[in-house]
Amino acid sequence: MFASNPYAALSAFIPPYVMQVYVVVMMILVVVGTLYDVLHKKSATYFLNNWRDERNKGTQSVGAGKLSSLAIQTVVVDILASGEFCNVRRRIAHLLTMYGFLVYVTTTAIMVFWYPTPSTPAPAILSQLWFIGAMMVCLGGYWFWFFIRADVAAEGRSPFRIMYADLFILSLLASATLGLIWACLQITGNSWANVFFGLHVVATTVLFGSVPWSKFAHMFFKPAAAFEKRVSAESGSRNNLPAPADKPEILGRARQRMRQY
């Protein structure tokens, strides 16, 4: 069942080029939405100004060799392992969602462009990876939304409060969930398959079309911010911060005391 390419069967009533054009449009929406986010929120300007200020406050220079080492640490620790999350549950949920999303999107593009019809059958492992990626998204995303995000109640906020930033995780969960339902119904020949495919397309369009309002573009800024943080710490500019800012455990205890009042 999980070895079948769900997009190949669409060619019976949707020309393959339609889905290919749709994927290209979604890519364009991500690029345009990210650029809009950068220009509207002035994210790049803020980042460059902050980088310059931190560099000017530095007490020692950072050589090219050290910069390369810091870049590797950023990729391995902050990006691949999500080292910025101290909470183990939060980190695992984030990694499941992140890698699931990458697998889910990548395999979708490959199947749509390279294996669009039953006459060009996709390797079984490709379809299996698509299902695994979507399920990883659901596992990590629902775990975060219902069991980890609920901790906002400790801060006096309702766990049912939804903001624009939540568009990314909610539309991603909807896209993956509806995609899995559609694929399973289609494989079994259920007549509801087309309905869920339409819902899957709507959710996916919201996912990639809501970049300016969601946290989608955030994933492009985080690596640069993590690298800047490491460079600033190495140059000594962060040694000028107040003591509590250098000691997260002090901030944690202070927040716990504040919540008691």
N, C-alpha and C positions, 0 to 999 in steps of 0.2 A: 504493500500500500504506500509506504513512505518512499518508495523508489520511483514513483511516477512524477513527471514534470507537470505541475498543475497548469502552467502557462501554455503548454503545447496544445492542450485540448481546446483552448480558446480560439485557435485558428479555424475551427469549424464554423464559427459565426462572426469572428472579428479578424480582419486581415492582420497579419503579424506586424506590418509597419505601423499600425495604429498604436499598439502597445510600445513599440520602439520609440515612436514620436512622444508618447506620454512620458516615458522614462527620461528622455532628453529634456522635455519641458520641466520635469521635476528637478533635474540637475540645474537648469537655468534659474529656477525659482530659488534654489539654495544660494547660488552665487549672487543673484540680485538682492535677495533678502539679507544676506550677510553684509554686502556693500552698503545697503540702506541702513542697517544696524550700526555699522561703523561710522557712517557720515552723520546720521541723525543723533546718535548718542555720543558722538565724538570719542569713541572708544580708543581708536588708534592714536588720536592726539593726546588723550589722557595718558595712555601707556608710554608714549615717547617722552612726554614731559616728565613723567614720574621716573622713567629710566635715567634721563639726563640729571634730574635732581639727586637721585641716589648715587649716580656716578660722581657728581661733584662733591658729595659728602664723604666719598670713600677715602680711606687713609692709606690705601696701597693699591697698586695697579695689578690687574689680572692679565697674565700672559695668554698667548694663543693656545699653548698646551693645556693650561688650566681651563680655559674656556671650552676646549674640546671635551675635556673630562667632565665638566659641569653639564655640557649638552648631553653627553651619554647618560649621566646620572638622571637628568631630567626625563629622558626618554624611557629609561628602564624603571625608575622608581615612581616618578610622578604621572607618567602617561600609561605605560604598560601595566604597572602594578597599582595605580591609583593611590600612591603613598600619602596623598594629602588627607585621606580619610583615616582618622585615628580609631574610629569605631569599627570593629571587625565586621559586624553585621552590615553596616552601611557600605563598607568596602566590597564585600562579597556581592551584595545586591547590585552595586554599581558595575562591578566587573562582569557579572552575568548579563546585565542589560547592555553594556557597551560592546562586549564581544559578540553577543547575540545579534545586536543591531548591525554590526559590521558584516557578519556572516549572512544575515538575512538580506541586506541590501545588495551585497556583492553577488550572491548566488542568484538573486532575482534578475539583476542586470545581465549576468552571463546566460541564464536560461532564455531571457527575452530576446537577446541579440544573436546568440550562437545556436540555440536550440528552440526555435519558435514554433516548429510544427512536429507532428508525430513522425514524419519522414526523416527527421534528423533527431533521433532519440538522444536525450541527455544521459550522461553516465549516472548510474544509480547513486553514487556517492554525492553527486551534485544536488540531486533532489533531497537526499537524506540530510545534507547539510542545511538546506533551506528550511526543512521542518525543525531541525535541531536549533538553528538560529532563532526562529520564531518562538520556539518553546523557551529558549533561554531568556528572550526578551520578556515573555510572560512571567516566568519564574522570578527573575530579578525585579521586574517592574511592579508586579502585584505584591511581592514581598515588601518592597519599599513603600508602596502607597498605603497598604492596609496595616502593616506592622511596624514600620520604621518611621514613616512620616507622621503616624499617629502621635508620636512623642511631642508634636507641637502643642498638644494639650497641656503639657507641663509648663509651657510658656504663656498660658492663658489664652491660647487661640483655639478655635474650633477645628477639629480634624477634617471637617467637611468644607472648610474655607478653600475656595479655588481662585487662583490668580492667573494672570496672563502667562506667567512663567511656567505654570503647570500644563500649558498647551502641549508642550513637547512630549512629556511622559504620557499624558492621557491619549493623545493622538497616536503615539507610537504603540501603546498597548492596544488601542482599538484596531490599528492597522494589522498588527501581528495576530491578534485574537480572531478578527474577522477573516484574515487570510487563511488561518489554520482551519476554521470552520468551513470556509468556501472550498478549500482543497479537499478536505475529507468528504464533503457532500458531493463534490464533482466526481471523485474517484468512485464513490458508491452509486453514482447515477441519480442522486436525489434531485428533484425538480426545483428545490429551493437554492440550488447552487448559484444560479444567476443572480438571485436577490442578494446573497451574501457577497458575491463578487462586486456588485454595485456598491454595497456598503463599504467593502474593503477599499475600493478606489476612492470613495469620498473621504474615508479616514486617512488614507495615504496622501491625498491632495492637501488636506488640512495640515498634516505633519510637515510637508515640505513647503507649503504655501504660507505658513504662519511663522516663518523664521524671524521676521522683525519684531514679533510680539512674544515669542517663546524663548526658551533658553538654548535653542538649537545652535545659534552662533557662538554661544559660550564655549563650546568644545574647541573652537578655533583659537580662542584667546587664552585658555587655560595653560597650554604648553608654554606660550611666550611669557605669561605671568610667572609660571613656576621657574623658568630659566632665569628671568630677571631677579627673582627672589634669591636664588642660589648665588648669582653673580654679586648681588648687593651684600650678601652675608660674607662672601669671600673677600670683597674689597674693603670690608669694615664699616660700610655706611650704616648697617643695621645695628652696630654697637652703640649708636647714639640714641636708640629708642629707650623710652622709660622702662624701668624694671619689670612691671607687670606684663608689658607687651612681649618681653623675652621669656616669660614664664607662664605658659598656658595653664599650668596647674593652679596658679594663684587666681587667674581669671575664672577658672572653673569653680573654685571654692567661693569666690565673691558672688558669682551668679547664683549658686545654690543658696547662699545667705539671702540674696535679694528676693528669691522666690518664696521665702518663708514669710515675707511681709506683705 
